[in-house]
Each structure stands twice: as structure tokens, then as C-alpha cells.
Amino acid sequence: MYLTTEAKKAIFKQHGGSDKNTGSAESQIALFTERINHLTGHLKTNKKDHATEKSLMALVGKRKQQLNYLKMYDIERYRAIIGKLGLRK
């Protein structure tokens, strides 16, 4: 797979505080963003891959749900993760 265990641990450590903190909203959003960027690159070269396009839309929806949760409960953490990941909001 394109994302190794070590790469996932690095993402979780950078955004979740620890490599064991896989359930925090920030670490999940960071992982979704990494996967979204990978699938977007794949779709640029394989325009007719509709299964990947469907998976991409599902991931974007999951990330949006996590972002909405974070915005509703802790606006400072929301602003921090948006700035750190360079998302548009």
C-alpha cells in the first residue's frame, strides 16, 4: 500500500500528539487529507477510474464531518488543524 505503518505513525505523532493517538479528530483529518491528496494525484492520470472517484468523494465527506465536529466543539483546534494542513477554510 502507498501509506506504510511508519508513515501513518508519523502523521499521528505530528498531528495527534503521539503515534498511539489514532482516534483524535486532528489525526483522523490529517490521515484523510493524506489519502485525499494521493487519490487526487491518481485521478489526474487515470481520468476514467470511477471507483476511485467514488472513494475520493466518500473520504472528502468523512473529512468534512470531522471538521464540522471539531468546529462545533472546539474552534481553536479547528483553526489550528486548518492552518497546519493548509485547507481552504
GROMACS elastic network, one bead per residue, 0.5 to 0.9 nm:
[ bonds ]
;  ai    aj funct       b0    kb
    1     4     6  0.66308   500
    2    38     6  0.84995   500
    3     6     6  0.81723   500
    3     7     6  0.60515   500
    3     8     6  0.67123   500
    3    34     6  0.88771   500
    3    35     6  0.83353   500
    4     7     6  0.51576   500
    4     8     6  0.63475   500
    4     9     6  0.86801   500
    5     8     6  0.51031   500
    5     9     6  0.61599   500
    5    10     6  0.86134   500
    6     9     6  0.50355   500
    6    10     6  0.61764   500
    6    11     6  0.86924   500
    7    10     6  0.50582   500
    7    11     6  0.63095   500
    7    12     6  0.86981   500
    8    11     6  0.50650   500
    8    12     6  0.61783   500
    8    13     6  0.85247   500
    8    19     6  0.81581   500
    8    31     6  0.73751   500
    9    12     6  0.50456   500
    9    13     6  0.59791   500
    9    14     6  0.84772   500
    9    18     6  0.82031   500
    9    20     6  0.75458   500
    9    22     6  0.84577   500
   10    13     6  0.50695   500
   10    14     6  0.60405   500
   10    15     6  0.85465   500
   10    18     6  0.87577   500
   10    19     6  0.66501   500
   11    14     6  0.52050   500
   11    15     6  0.60845   500
   11    16     6  0.77583   500
   11    19     6  0.77251   500
   11    27     6  0.69049   500
   11    30     6  0.68648   500
   11    31     6  0.68212   500
   11    34     6  0.88434   500
   12    15     6  0.53580   500
   12    17     6  0.69145   500
   12    18     6  0.62064   500
   12    20     6  0.72452   500
   12    21     6  0.63744   500
   12    22     6  0.60556   500
   12    24     6  0.88285   500
   12    26     6  0.84504   500
   12    27     6  0.51873   500
   12    28     6  0.80737   500
   12    30     6  0.79030   500
   12    31     6  0.78490   500
   13    16     6  0.54478   500
   13    17     6  0.50048   500
   13    20     6  0.76394   500
   13    21     6  0.74838   500
   13    22     6  0.88391   500
   13    27     6  0.81440   500
   14    17     6  0.60684   500
   14    18     6  0.73504   500
   14    19     6  0.80389   500
   14    27     6  0.81247   500
   15    18     6  0.80327   500
   15    24     6  0.88668   500
   15    26     6  0.58564   500
   15    27     6  0.51707   500
   15    28     6  0.88064   500
   15    29     6  0.89269   500
   15    30     6  0.68799   500
   15    81     6  0.80036   500
   15    84     6  0.87504   500
   16    19     6  0.72878   500
   16    20     6  0.84271   500
   16    21     6  0.56771   500
   16    22     6  0.70567   500
   16    23     6  0.82953   500
   16    24     6  0.62221   500
   16    25     6  0.80302   500
   16    26     6  0.59207   500
   16    28     6  0.84646   500
   16    30     6  0.89296   500
   17    20     6  0.85685   500
   17    21     6  0.68500   500
   17    27     6  0.85635   500
   18    21     6  0.52814   500
   18    22     6  0.82449   500
   19    22     6  0.70291   500
   20    23     6  0.85993   500
   21    24     6  0.63007   500
   21    27     6  0.75086   500
   22    25     6  0.85991   500
   22    27     6  0.61356   500
   22    28     6  0.69155   500
   23    26     6  0.84318   500
   23    27     6  0.68508   500
   23    28     6  0.65294   500
   24    27     6  0.54549   500
   24    28     6  0.62910   500
   24    29     6  0.86568   500
   25    28     6  0.51585   500
   25    29     6  0.60573   500
   25    30     6  0.85449   500
   25    66     6  0.62759   500
   25    67     6  0.78959   500
   25    69     6  0.83458   500
   25    70     6  0.70270   500
   26    29     6  0.51660   500
   26    30     6  0.61349   500
   26    31     6  0.86243   500
   26    66     6  0.84409   500
   26    67     6  0.86944   500
   26    70     6  0.84561   500
   26    77     6  0.79522   500
   26    78     6  0.82370   500
   26    81     6  0.64080   500
   27    30     6  0.50585   500
   27    31     6  0.61481   500
   27    32     6  0.85832   500
   28    31     6  0.50949   500
   28    32     6  0.61071   500
   28    33     6  0.85147   500
   28    63     6  0.78848   500
   28    66     6  0.78401   500
   29    32     6  0.50729   500
   29    33     6  0.60608   500
   29    34     6  0.86305   500
   29    62     6  0.85482   500
   29    63     6  0.56741   500
   29    64     6  0.86163   500
   29    66     6  0.66779   500
   29    67     6  0.73656   500
   29    81     6  0.81951   500
   30    33     6  0.50490   500
   30    34     6  0.62457   500
   30    35     6  0.87140   500
   30    63     6  0.88096   500
   30    81     6  0.81633   500
   30    85     6  0.71813   500
   31    34     6  0.51323   500
   31    35     6  0.62897   500
   31    36     6  0.85663   500
   32    35     6  0.51322   500
   32    36     6  0.59954   500
   32    37     6  0.85854   500
   32    59     6  0.64021   500
   32    60     6  0.76630   500
   32    62     6  0.78478   500
   32    63     6  0.61449   500
   33    37     6  0.61209   500
   33    38     6  0.85947   500
   33    59     6  0.84522   500
   33    60     6  0.82631   500
   33    63     6  0.75252   500
   33    85     6  0.79554   500
   34    37     6  0.52503   500
   34    38     6  0.63347   500
   34    39     6  0.87904   500
   35    38     6  0.50874   500
   35    39     6  0.61997   500
   35    40     6  0.85378   500
   35    56     6  0.84147   500
   35    59     6  0.79696   500
   36    39     6  0.51767   500
   36    40     6  0.60193   500
   36    41     6  0.86293   500
   36    56     6  0.62588   500
   36    57     6  0.89034   500
   36    59     6  0.67660   500
   36    60     6  0.71324   500
   37    40     6  0.51047   500
   37    41     6  0.63268   500
   37    42     6  0.87304   500
   38    41     6  0.52867   500
   38    42     6  0.63763   500
   38    43     6  0.88197   500
   39    43     6  0.61370   500
   39    44     6  0.86650   500
   39    52     6  0.71059   500
   39    53     6  0.79938   500
   39    55     6  0.85318   500
   39    56     6  0.64823   500
   40    43     6  0.51236   500
   40    44     6  0.63401   500
   40    53     6  0.85255   500
   40    56     6  0.76476   500
   41    44     6  0.52228   500
   41    45     6  0.70295   500
   41    46     6  0.88625   500
   42    45     6  0.56538   500
   42    46     6  0.61216   500
   42    47     6  0.84027   500
   42    49     6  0.89077   500
   42    52     6  0.84241   500
   43    47     6  0.53090   500
   43    48     6  0.78942   500
   43    49     6  0.69166   500
   43    50     6  0.89489   500
   43    52     6  0.74568   500
   43    53     6  0.72398   500
   44    47     6  0.60395   500
   46    49     6  0.57695   500
   47    50     6  0.79095   500
   47    53     6  0.88590   500
   48    51     6  0.88431   500
   48    53     6  0.86937   500
   49    52     6  0.56601   500
   49    53     6  0.64822   500
   49    54     6  0.89934   500
   50    54     6  0.61829   500
   50    55     6  0.86269   500
   51    54     6  0.51473   500
   51    55     6  0.63372   500
   51    56     6  0.86486   500
   52    56     6  0.60608   500
   52    57     6  0.86546   500
   53    56     6  0.50017   500
   53    57     6  0.63203   500
   53    58     6  0.87323   500
   54    57     6  0.51922   500
   54    58     6  0.63642   500
   54    59     6  0.87948   500
   55    58     6  0.50769   500
   55    59     6  0.62802   500
   55    60     6  0.86767   500
   56    59     6  0.51232   500
   56    60     6  0.61946   500
   56    61     6  0.86321   500
   57    60     6  0.50731   500
   57    61     6  0.62219   500
   57    62     6  0.87165   500
   58    61     6  0.51042   500
   58    62     6  0.62870   500
   58    63     6  0.87105   500
   59    62     6  0.50385   500
   59    63     6  0.61428   500
   59    64     6  0.84998   500
   60    63     6  0.51531   500
   60    64     6  0.61244   500
   60    65     6  0.86942   500
   61    64     6  0.50368   500
   61    65     6  0.62581   500
   61    66     6  0.87456   500
   62    65     6  0.51325   500
   62    66     6  0.63597   500
   62    67     6  0.86740   500
   63    66     6  0.51235   500
   63    67     6  0.61382   500
   63    68     6  0.85887   500
   64    67     6  0.50143   500
   64    68     6  0.60776   500
   64    69     6  0.85552   500
   65    68     6  0.51144   500
   65    69     6  0.61927   500
   65    70     6  0.86527   500
   66    69     6  0.50840   500
   66    70     6  0.62124   500
   66    71     6  0.85945   500
   67    70     6  0.50882   500
   67    71     6  0.60540   500
   67    72     6  0.85652   500
   67    78     6  0.68363   500
   67    81     6  0.89874   500
   67    82     6  0.87369   500
   68    71     6  0.50388   500
   68    72     6  0.61141   500
   68    73     6  0.86937   500
   68    78     6  0.86064   500
   69    72     6  0.52402   500
   69    73     6  0.62881   500
   69    74     6  0.82833   500
   69    78     6  0.88813   500
   70    73     6  0.53578   500
   70    74     6  0.54774   500
   70    75     6  0.66156   500
   70    76     6  0.87998   500
   70    77     6  0.69466   500
   70    78     6  0.54215   500
   71    74     6  0.56424   500
   71    76     6  0.80798   500
   71    77     6  0.78516   500
   71    78     6  0.53278   500
   71    79     6  0.80329   500
   72    75     6  0.67043   500
   72    78     6  0.87845   500
   73    78     6  0.88574   500
   74    77     6  0.56522   500
   74    78     6  0.64085   500
   74    79     6  0.89205   500
   75    79     6  0.61428   500
   75    80     6  0.85646   500
   76    79     6  0.51576   500
   76    80     6  0.61504   500
   76    81     6  0.87302   500
   77    80     6  0.50074   500
   77    81     6  0.62100   500
   77    82     6  0.85560   500
   78    81     6  0.54028   500
   78    82     6  0.61798   500
   78    83     6  0.86326   500
   79    82     6  0.51531   500
   79    83     6  0.61384   500
   79    84     6  0.85241   500
   79    89     6  0.85409   500
   80    83     6  0.52462   500
   80    84     6  0.60398   500
   80    85     6  0.86055   500
   81    85     6  0.59718   500
   81    86     6  0.81573   500
   81    87     6  0.84022   500
   82    85     6  0.54463   500
   82    86     6  0.57946   500
   82    87     6  0.52147   500
   82    88     6  0.75027   500
   82    89     6  0.66788   500
   83    86     6  0.50794   500
   83    87     6  0.67392   500
   83    88     6  0.87271   500
   83    89     6  0.85359   500
   84    87     6  0.80674   500
   86    89     6  0.85248   500
